Each structure stands twice: as C-alpha cells, then as structure tokens.
Amino acid sequence: MLRHGLRYEEIAILELMRNDEWQVAVDAGWPALVNATARAVAAGRIRPTALLQCADGERSLTLRANLARLLVELPDFQSPRDPVWRHR
C-alpha cells in the first residue's frame, strides 16, 4: 500500500472502493457518492491522481474497478494515464 501522504478523505474513498461497502455506507447510493467526491475534488480535498497512484499498488481488483468507475464519472476528470482500469 502506498498510502503515505494521502489525506484522510482519500483513504476513506479507497476503503469504500475496496469492496461494495459503499452501498451500505452511502445512504443515497452511487450518485450521492459521485457528487460528494466531485465536490471534494473541486475543493482540493481529494486528489484523483494520488488515488490512482495508490490504487496502482493495491492488490484488490474490486478497489481498482470501483475507483475507476468513480473517477470516470467525475465531471472533467481526465486520467493522466490508463493503468487502473486494466485490472491486471
């Protein structure tokens, strides 16, 4: 895990993405999670690139797939690279 230097909210996103716990933790569902994440990104509290770098070193395919799904749904998100969604 390459979580050193991540912010608390970034770690929380990674933990939610690790499995399908986000379905229990987020009352209003996936759209609410996407909207909350987009607001946090816009405010500078969550850095998508830092999440991608950390996810790249994770074993969990579910985490990488869920994170990829989340990030591509963010407005104006453009990945600086393409590894996370390849599910090595």
C-alpha beads as a LAMMPS data file, in Angstrom:
LAMMPS data file: protein, C-alpha beads

88 atoms
87 bonds

1 atom types
1 bond types

-500.0 500.0 xlo xhi
-500.0 500.0 ylo yhi
-500.0 500.0 zlo zhi

Masses

1 110.0

Atoms # bond

1 1 1 0.000 0.000 0.000
2 1 1 1.249 3.426 -0.931
3 1 1 -0.967 5.409 1.394
4 1 1 1.756 7.519 2.922
5 1 1 0.931 11.113 2.126
6 1 1 -2.746 10.520 1.399
7 1 1 -5.326 12.716 3.068
8 1 1 -7.975 11.253 5.367
9 1 1 -10.755 11.671 2.819
10 1 1 -8.625 9.977 0.159
11 1 1 -8.059 6.986 2.441
12 1 1 -11.786 6.876 3.162
13 1 1 -12.551 6.751 -0.571
14 1 1 -10.080 3.893 -1.046
15 1 1 -11.635 1.929 1.807
16 1 1 -15.127 2.431 0.398
17 1 1 -13.902 1.248 -3.011
18 1 1 -12.209 -1.875 -1.627
19 1 1 -15.463 -3.832 -1.768
20 1 1 -19.115 -2.980 -2.038
21 1 1 -19.335 -1.360 1.420
22 1 1 -20.122 1.963 -0.241
23 1 1 -23.630 0.546 -0.813
24 1 1 -24.144 0.388 2.956
25 1 1 -22.173 3.500 3.909
26 1 1 -23.751 5.882 1.381
27 1 1 -27.469 6.206 2.051
28 1 1 -28.354 7.926 -1.219
29 1 1 -26.408 5.482 -3.397
30 1 1 -23.787 5.801 -6.109
31 1 1 -24.913 9.215 -7.466
32 1 1 -24.506 10.731 -3.995
33 1 1 -21.018 9.247 -3.688
34 1 1 -20.040 10.638 -7.086
35 1 1 -21.441 14.085 -6.187
36 1 1 -19.710 14.175 -2.789
37 1 1 -16.425 13.096 -4.353
38 1 1 -16.751 15.698 -7.109
39 1 1 -17.302 18.431 -4.511
40 1 1 -14.272 17.254 -2.513
41 1 1 -12.133 17.210 -5.674
42 1 1 -13.305 20.717 -6.613
43 1 1 -12.455 21.921 -3.099
44 1 1 -8.982 20.366 -3.322
45 1 1 -9.566 17.879 -0.512
46 1 1 -9.304 14.806 -2.771
47 1 1 -6.623 14.408 -5.457
48 1 1 -7.646 11.912 -8.143
49 1 1 -4.048 11.444 -9.269
50 1 1 -2.987 10.497 -5.726
51 1 1 -5.821 7.965 -5.592
52 1 1 -4.768 6.483 -8.932
53 1 1 -1.153 6.172 -7.818
54 1 1 -2.160 4.428 -4.616
55 1 1 -4.669 2.142 -6.345
56 1 1 -1.991 1.121 -8.810
57 1 1 -0.162 -0.600 -5.947
58 1 1 -3.239 -2.282 -4.469
59 1 1 -3.966 -5.979 -4.989
60 1 1 -7.714 -5.548 -4.839
61 1 1 -9.232 -5.699 -8.309
62 1 1 -12.512 -4.550 -6.802
63 1 1 -10.881 -1.403 -5.417
64 1 1 -9.333 -0.560 -8.764
65 1 1 -12.548 -1.254 -10.684
66 1 1 -14.726 0.754 -8.281
67 1 1 -12.242 3.639 -8.210
68 1 1 -12.042 3.691 -11.995
69 1 1 -15.828 3.764 -12.202
70 1 1 -15.962 6.616 -9.672
71 1 1 -13.257 8.717 -11.308
72 1 1 -14.610 8.452 -14.848
73 1 1 -17.971 9.712 -13.600
74 1 1 -16.425 12.871 -12.130
75 1 1 -17.012 15.992 -14.224
76 1 1 -13.968 16.997 -16.267
77 1 1 -11.802 14.133 -14.999
78 1 1 -9.092 13.087 -17.387
79 1 1 -6.741 10.337 -16.334
80 1 1 -3.080 11.206 -16.754
81 1 1 -2.590 7.550 -17.622
82 1 1 -4.626 4.419 -18.099
83 1 1 -3.461 1.595 -15.758
84 1 1 -6.161 1.364 -13.133
85 1 1 -8.924 0.199 -15.377
86 1 1 -6.870 -2.556 -16.978
87 1 1 -7.340 -4.908 -13.977
88 1 1 -4.010 -6.594 -14.211

Bonds

1 1 1 2
2 1 2 3
3 1 3 4
4 1 4 5
5 1 5 6
6 1 6 7
7 1 7 8
8 1 8 9
9 1 9 10
10 1 10 11
11 1 11 12
12 1 12 13
13 1 13 14
14 1 14 15
15 1 15 16
16 1 16 17
17 1 17 18
18 1 18 19
19 1 19 20
20 1 20 21
21 1 21 22
22 1 22 23
23 1 23 24
24 1 24 25
25 1 25 26
26 1 26 27
27 1 27 28
28 1 28 29
29 1 29 30
30 1 30 31
31 1 31 32
32 1 32 33
33 1 33 34
34 1 34 35
35 1 35 36
36 1 36 37
37 1 37 38
38 1 38 39
39 1 39 40
40 1 40 41
41 1 41 42
42 1 42 43
43 1 43 44
44 1 44 45
45 1 45 46
46 1 46 47
47 1 47 48
48 1 48 49
49 1 49 50
50 1 50 51
51 1 51 52
52 1 52 53
53 1 53 54
54 1 54 55
55 1 55 56
56 1 56 57
57 1 57 58
58 1 58 59
59 1 59 60
60 1 60 61
61 1 61 62
62 1 62 63
63 1 63 64
64 1 64 65
65 1 65 66
66 1 66 67
67 1 67 68
68 1 68 69
69 1 69 70
70 1 70 71
71 1 71 72
72 1 72 73
73 1 73 74
74 1 74 75
75 1 75 76
76 1 76 77
77 1 77 78
78 1 78 79
79 1 79 80
80 1 80 81
81 1 81 82
82 1 82 83
83 1 83 84
84 1 84 85
85 1 85 86
86 1 86 87
87 1 87 88
